[in-house]
């Protein structure tokens, strides 16, 4: 069946699968909400490392791990990436288990705009007029939410900033997805393993108190973490950047719907107004990206004709 499909179509299928998985991920963590966020995060790191190690063993990928950690620059940026993605995962788990899914979805909505801002500040990239307008519009949305609710939406901001910085770090090094996940969880493991050992010795470990199904869900956190990343890496190889730009909003949209209709979190008119500015900013940003890609494609075609 798949032989009849183009690489681009298969790439879209992989990418959509990854974003849909991330979109419904809050439901997975919600089934384990009675476990503390700290312990749940620790188990996610542990079983992600175990799952990644098993995959690397099966595909004989451990030499790639050795190659990364023996190069100082790669090892350093992988460690920084581990701290950033660890922060992102912990805040997301905490948000889900404390009924803040809507605010978490806001974080993933504004993440692309944070990435653009970091590109300008750190990589000295230039913004066109429309991207500048989109950043300003998004800032208005966040400001309105801050004013209306009397507090900074720090969950959304930490999620957006940590993932944007993680993406920036990924530009520093090129590492296969499964190698990256395994190494990052390996770097975080020494920080969380003592907690798991401590609660086990104290007799307060969740493993001794939850059902067999919940135990399987806890162990399955490794696969739930790694598989969407592998699908995304596979899809990104075949899908144009402009297409990825549109598809990435599947994740926060599904999270928003899950927060409203599954977890019955409050979504007020104030939320709607603030999110409205964010959605408008993303529409402006996406159209500007699409126009840029079309312009780039035309320029490449013109260069190809001129060289003939």
NORGI-V430390 format. One record per helix or strand. SS is the DSSP state (H for helix, E for strand). FROM is the first residue (numbers start at 1). TO is the last residue. If there is no record, write none. Layout:
SS/FROM/TO ; SS/FROM/TO
This chain:
H/2/4 ; H/7/30 ; H/37/58 ; H/62/69 ; H/72/97 ; H/101/121 ; H/129/149 ; H/154/172 ; H/177/202 ; H/206/208 ; H/212/219 ; H/221/236 ; H/241/247 ; H/249/262 ; H/269/307
